[in-house]
Amino acid sequence: MLDFDNLLRFDLFQQLIEWLNVSMRDYRKGRHYLETNALLMEHETDKELERLITAQVEEKIEIKQQMQHLQALLRDARRRGKTPAAIQDAYVNTYGGFVLDMPAWLEQAEQERSLLVRLRRPDRTTKKHVLLLQETLTRAVQDKNVAPEIIAEFHNELGYTLLQGPHPQSQAEYTQMLEQVMGCYEAALQVYTFERYPFQYARTYIQLGLVYQHYAIAIEQKEFIERAIGSFKAALWVYDRETFLEQWAMLQTHLGCAYTQRGQGELRDNLEYAISCHEHALRVVPCETFPTVWATAQINLGDAYRQRIAGGRSENLKKAAKCYAEALSVFLPHTFPRERAAIHTRLGFLFHHARADEIDMSEAMNLRCSIVCYESALEVYTPDSFPVEHAATLVSLGNVHRKRTDGNRRENLEQARNCYNIALRVFTEQAFPFEHQQTLHGLNETERLL
């Protein structure tokens, strides 16, 4: 006699496996599959999926996370009503607007964009990528067949891509770029509301908070740090610690960075709060499970210790150096060159400004270590790929050479002069007036000592 319960369970299991396989390869196809297989919307699917997560992929962290996201998506679609529209909204909430159907012309543009992303070379592809996104957005807004969620996702992608590229060629262009990015994220938030798409709302607010931080530094207006803090706290309404550990930890370290830069309140208190935020993040995300989040928190904790007022300066600098070294163990040269270069510039600054008694090395050794760090950064910050970052690092390197008294003093000063002169090709008075004055001051001091 047939056991219909077992047959139904077997059919459900087969559909679940097929849906998982399809979804992990292509979210849009996964959405179509779920829309046409209503059996997967039943509560029994949760139990089967839980068994799979526990029994099959306990040691495969990435696959486990994907399956947990899909499990949350199922529950979200069920809460929304199990209809095709509910499934679409649940997919958008989890993965963004690109899961929706697109006109053929837009699918082709999306494929071109995906190819540029996979190249992982923002130093070479950003201009082409930005132009593609801008042209696509202009046409998409005019096409009534393009859903608002797709347009919102393109706004987010444009904002993110603009930030990933090399520093613009002038301070004015940099400020304008940040304002454009803010506009992108604010436009996306008109669609990605807390009520309908809480995950995308939180994701967008995180990015907006990061832009506010950059903007606050660029225009020297600390009130934008308060906007950044508000943005991160808005995202925390969605990403609670119990359910979204990775996102919660990243938000903690973002908050810590904002408090490090904060103008309101006492600097000492803000820095202590920042350290607490970073340490909270590190306590909940092991390096083995979330390596990039862990390493980012280490960098940010190092920054806070480097600026710390409380405690002994020597101990704080040693802790900062240790944090940077930990991050370097994750951000390897072939996979994260830009992140690694940023760490080396921090270490270069630390060694440059540390006194001989603060990190158990002589001043001459500190300066030699600083030079090695800056030269390592310059291997990534080339004049062609990252001209502004290259110039800024050369100024720092020139400052170290100018300070050196060991070895041949004249050769040290000539190296410093060379660094400043090359940097001035980028830091012109018109493009970067503040950096131009700083570099010129360093050059004049060097000329005086020669």
Residue pairs with C-beta under 8 A, 6 or more apart in sequence:
9 44
9 48
11 39
12 39
12 40
12 42
12 44
12 45
12 48
13 48
15 37
15 39
15 40
16 40
16 45
16 48
16 49
16 52
18 33
19 30
19 33
19 34
19 37
19 40
19 70
20 52
20 67
20 70
22 29
22 30
22 33
23 29
23 30
23 31
23 33
23 34
23 66
23 70
24 30
24 63
24 66
27 91
27 95
27 98
27 99
28 98
28 99
28 100
28 101
30 70
30 91
31 87
31 88
31 91
31 99
34 40
34 41
34 74
34 77
34 87
35 84
35 87
35 88
38 82
39 45
40 74
41 74
41 77
41 78
41 82
43 78
45 74
46 71
46 74
46 75
49 67
49 70
49 71
49 74
50 71
52 67
53 64
53 67
53 68
53 71
57 63
57 64
57 67
58 64
61 289
65 246
69 94
72 94
73 90
73 91
73 93
73 94
74 90
76 90
76 93
76 94
77 86
77 87
77 89
77 90
77 91
78 86
80 86
80 87
80 89
80 90
88 99
88 100
89 196
89 197
91 99
91 100
92 99
92 100
92 149
92 197
92 200
93 196
93 197
93 198
93 199
93 200
94 199
96 149
96 153
96 156
96 200
96 203
97 147
97 148
97 149
97 150
97 151
97 152
97 153
97 154
97 191
97 200
98 110
98 150
98 153
100 147
100 149
100 150
102 110
102 146
102 150
103 143
103 145
103 146
105 139
106 136
106 139
106 140
106 143
106 146
106 150
109 132
109 135
109 136
112 132
113 129
113 132
113 133
113 136
113 157
116 125
116 128
116 129
116 132
117 129
119 125
122 129
122 161
122 164
122 165
122 166
122 338
123 165
123 166
123 338
123 385
123 386
124 385
126 161
126 162
126 164
126 165
126 166
127 165
129 161
130 158
130 161
130 162
130 165
133 154
133 157
133 158
133 161
134 158
136 154
137 151
137 154
137 155
137 158
140 146
140 150
140 151
140 154
141 151
148 191
149 191
149 192
149 197
151 191
152 187
152 188
152 190
152 191
152 192
152 200
153 188
155 184
155 185
155 187
155 188
156 184
156 185
156 188
156 203
156 204
156 207
158 181
158 184
159 180
159 181
159 182
159 184
159 185
159 188
159 207
159 211
160 207
162 177
162 180
162 181
162 184
163 181
163 210
163 211
163 214
166 385
166 386
166 387
166 388
166 389
167 174
167 386
167 387
167 388
167 389
168 174
168 176
168 177
168 388
169 387
169 388
169 426
169 431
170 430
170 431
170 432
171 218
171 431
171 432
171 433
171 434
171 435
172 431
174 218
175 215
175 218
175 219
178 211
178 214
178 215
178 218
179 215
181 211
182 208
182 211
182 212
182 215
185 204
185 205
185 207
185 208
185 211
186 208
188 200
188 204
189 201
189 204
189 205
189 208
191 197
192 200
192 201
192 203
192 204
193 201
194 201
194 234
194 237
194 238
198 237
198 238
199 238
201 234
201 235
201 238
202 234
202 235
202 237
202 238
202 239
202 247
203 235
205 231
205 232
205 234
205 235
206 231
206 232
206 235
206 250
206 251
206 254
208 231
209 227
209 228
209 229
209 230
209 231
209 232
209 235
209 254
209 258
210 228
210 254
212 224
212 225
212 227
212 228
212 231
213 224
213 225
213 228
213 257
213 258
213 261
215 221
215 224
216 222
216 223
216 224
216 225
216 228
216 261
217 261
222 261
222 262
222 263
222 264
223 263
225 258
225 261
225 262
225 263
225 264
226 262
226 264
228 254
228 258
229 255
229 258
229 259
229 262
232 251
232 254
232 255
232 258
233 255
235 247
235 251
236 248
236 251
238 244
239 247
239 248
239 251
240 248
241 248
241 284
245 284
245 285
245 290
246 285
246 290
246 293
248 284
249 280
249 281
249 282
249 284
249 285
249 290
249 293
249 297
250 281
250 293
250 296
252 277
252 278
252 280
252 281
252 297
253 277
253 278
253 281
253 293
253 296
253 297
253 300
253 301
255 274
255 277
256 273
256 274
256 275
256 276
256 277
256 278
256 281
256 297
256 300
256 301
256 304
257 274
257 300
257 303
259 270
259 271
259 273
259 274
259 277
260 270
260 271
260 274
260 300
260 303
260 304
260 307
262 270
267 309
268 309
268 310
271 304
271 307
271 308
271 309
271 310
272 308
272 310
274 300
274 304
275 301
275 304
275 305
275 308
278 297
278 300
278 301
278 304
279 301
281 293
281 297
282 294
282 297
282 298
282 301
285 293
285 294
285 297
286 294
287 294
287 295
287 330
291 330
292 330
292 331
292 336
294 330
295 326
295 327
295 329
295 330
295 331
295 339
296 327
298 323
298 324
298 326
298 327
298 330
299 323
299 324
299 327
299 339
299 342
299 343
299 346
301 323
302 319
302 320
302 321
302 322
302 323
302 324
302 327
302 346
303 320
303 346
305 316
305 317
305 319
305 320
305 323
306 316
306 317
306 320
306 346
306 349
306 350
308 316
313 358
314 357
314 358
314 359
317 350
317 354
317 358
317 359
318 359
320 350
321 347
321 350
321 359
324 343
324 346
324 347
324 350
327 339
327 343
328 340
328 343
330 336
331 339
331 340
331 343
332 340
333 340
337 380
338 380
338 386
340 376
340 380
341 376
341 377
341 379
341 380
341 381
341 389
342 377
344 373
344 374
344 376
344 377
345 373
345 374
345 377
345 393
345 396
347 369
347 370
347 373
348 370
348 371
348 373
348 374
348 377
348 393
348 396
348 397
348 400
349 370
349 396
350 359
350 370
351 359
351 366
351 367
351 369
351 370
351 373
352 366
352 367
352 370
352 396
352 399
352 400
352 403
354 361
354 366
355 363
356 362
356 363
356 366
359 366
361 369
364 404
364 405
364 406
367 400
367 403
367 404
367 406
370 400
371 397
371 400
371 401
374 393
374 396
374 397
374 400
375 397
377 389
377 393
378 390
378 393
378 394
378 397
380 386
381 389
381 390
381 393
382 390
383 390
383 422
387 426
388 426
388 432
390 426
391 422
391 423
391 425
391 426
391 427
391 435
391 439
392 423
392 435
394 419
394 420
394 422
394 423
395 419
395 420
395 423
395 427
395 435
395 438
395 439
395 442
397 419
398 415
398 416
398 417
398 418
398 419
398 420
398 423
398 439
398 442
398 443
398 446
399 416
399 442
400 416
401 412
401 413
401 415
401 416
401 419
402 412
402 413
402 416
402 442
402 445
402 446
402 449
404 412
405 412
410 450
413 446
413 449
413 450
414 450
416 442
416 446
417 443
417 446
417 447
417 450
420 439
420 440
420 442
420 443
420 446
421 443
423 439
424 436
424 439
424 440
424 443
426 432
427 435
427 436
427 438
427 439
428 436
429 436
